[in-house]
């Protein structure tokens, strides 16, 4: 070859080499843009020297500059949440030993600002020596924090849906069972009256009528609870807070249970100061008091006591419904379990089983009013339910409580 041909050949190969370098740089830039756009980082670990090369995105995920992240694998472990380090190291060792085809792990890392970031890390050995020892390992790391948050939200929604379906199942159970029973009683008693009224004594007719009335009263109360509960569950409950005289509200509700209390010789006490007012929805308050006083009468033995009282707590009024029991640890723990959204029917002192709807309904209504339903042993020896509602107008003489 002539000198000219050699020179031209050198220029050609030099140009080709330059073009290959340019293509390589363009490919590297393209890969960087793709990884950055996808919020994906890469790492390349030289197992022999122990150095790890990472791209800038890896460091940015944790709020660091690339130089701050360093190339020491020991420093990388420090970023991993302490509870996850053993799991990650074990996954890497299993792959290096050849027992796992790929390395894969999801774990938490601690960012520069102290926040927790969830990462998904995957990789594989890219170079082994003749004896199969790992020399180089490369992989990708993705920030999956948002996915984890969404996953947790989905789990919460699933639990809420499960609880909602359980409530609906119980709702239909009450309709099919608790309402069916009283109507069967109605049919039997009315059939007795229609077939035997002429031969029955006046006292017998009066007793049958009394049973029918009591059954109708309980069924109506159950239907009222079902109606209120369904409005809460479907978002149709509209809250209209107004000023209410608590003494008068309690007085009106206690009148509904005078007959039941008289039959058991229960002393019903309204110990609310006449000058205390609260701000609440009247229908909600009526439903709460009706159910809690009904429970108190139901679970109080003959010649017991049911007391309603209230005391001021700054801008709140604590309302208490206490009974004389008898109370026991088992009973109280059962009552506490009813304060959630589930239905666990209890039995009154007469042994009659309730629907289990009253306490969850009260709990939800009180939450709507901004309070929480609580329970404790009462000073009367039974159970005491108490909750707070916003105070309304309070006359000066009542500000020290009563």
C-alpha positions, 0 to 999 in steps of 0.5 A, a space after each residue: 500500500 502506498 503512503 497515501 492509501 495508508 493515510 486514507 485507511 487510517 482516517 477511515 478507521 479513525 472516523 469509524 471509531 469516532 462514529 462508534 464512540 458517538 453512537 455509544 454516547 448517544 445510546 448511553 444518553 438514550 438509556 439514561 433518559 429512559 431510566 430517568 423517565 421511568 424512575 428506574 436506577 441501575 447498579 453494577 457491582 464488581 464483586 472482586 474489588 467490591 466497588 458499586 457503580 450507580 447512576 444519578 437516579 439511584 442517589 436522587 431516589 434517596 435525596 442524595 447527590 451521586 458522589 454522596 451515595 458512594 461506591 462502597 457496598 457497606 454504605 449501601 447496606 446502611 441505607 436499608 431499613 434495619 428490619 430488612 437488611 438480613 432479608 436483602 443480604 440473604 436474597 443476594 447470597 442465594 443468587 450468588 450461590 446459584 440457588 436462585 436464578 435471579 436476585 429479587 427483593 422488595 425492601 425499605 430504604 431510609 432517605 436523606 430526610 428520614 422518610 421511608 422509601 419502598 424499593 424493588 431491586 432485581 438483578 443477576 450475576 453477569 460474569 462468573 469465572 471458570 469455577 462458577 464464582 460470581 465476579 460481577 453482578 448488575 441490576 435495576 432498582 425501582 422506587 415503588 413507594 406509591 405502589 405500596 401506599 396504593 396497595 395498603 389503601 386497597 387492603 383498607 378498602 377491602 377490609 372496609 368492604 368486608 365489614 360493610 358486607 358483614 353489616 349488610 348480612 346481619 341487617 338482612 338476618 335481622 329482617 328475616 329472623 328478628 322480625 319474623 319471630 314477632 310476627 309469628 307470635 302475632 299470628 298465633 295470638 290473633 288466631 287464638 283471639 279470633 277462634 276462642 275470644 267468645 269462650 275466654 275470660 276477660 282477664 285472659 283477653 287482657 293478658 293476650 292483648 298486653 302480650 300483643 302490645 308489648 311485642 308490637 312495641 318491641 318490633 316498632 323499636 327494632 324497625 326504628 333502629 333499622 331505619 336509622 341504621 340504614 340511613 347512616 350506612 347509605 349516607 342519608 342521615 342529615 344532622 340538624 343540631 339545635 339547642 335541647 334541654 337535656 333534662 326534658 329529653 331524658 324525661 320524655 325517653 324515660 316515660 317510654 320505659 315506665 311500664 317495663 321498669 314498673 314490672 321489674 320494680 326498677 327505680 328510674 332516676 333522671 339526675 340531669 340538671 334542669 338548666 343544662 342544654 346541649 347542641 345536638 340533632 334531636 332525633 339522633 339524641 332521642 335514638 341514643 337515649 332510647 337505646 341506652 336506657 332500654 339496655 339499662 332497663 333490660 339488663 337490670 335485675 328486679 328492684 334495681 336502679 337506672 340512673 341518667 346524669 350529666 356533668 359539664 366538661 368545658 364546652 362539652 356535656 358528659 352524659 351517663 346512663 348507669 344501671 345496678 346490674 348485676 354486672 360481671 367481667 364477662 358481661 362487661 367485655 361482651 358489652 365492650 365488643 358491641 361498641 364496634 360495627 359488628 352485632 353481638 346480641 346480648 340477653 337481658 335479665 329476663 333472658 330475652 335476646 336482643 337484635 344486637 343493633 342498638 349499641 352499634 347504632 348508638 356508637 355511630 350516631 354519637 360519632 356523627 355528633 362528634 363524641 365517642 361511646 364508652 363503657 365502664 363499671 358503674 358505681 351502682 354495681 352494674 354497667 355505665 355507658 357515657 359519652 360527650 356532646 357539645 354543650 349548648 346554652 348553660 345557665 350560670 348555676 349549672 356551670 359547676 356541673 351537677 
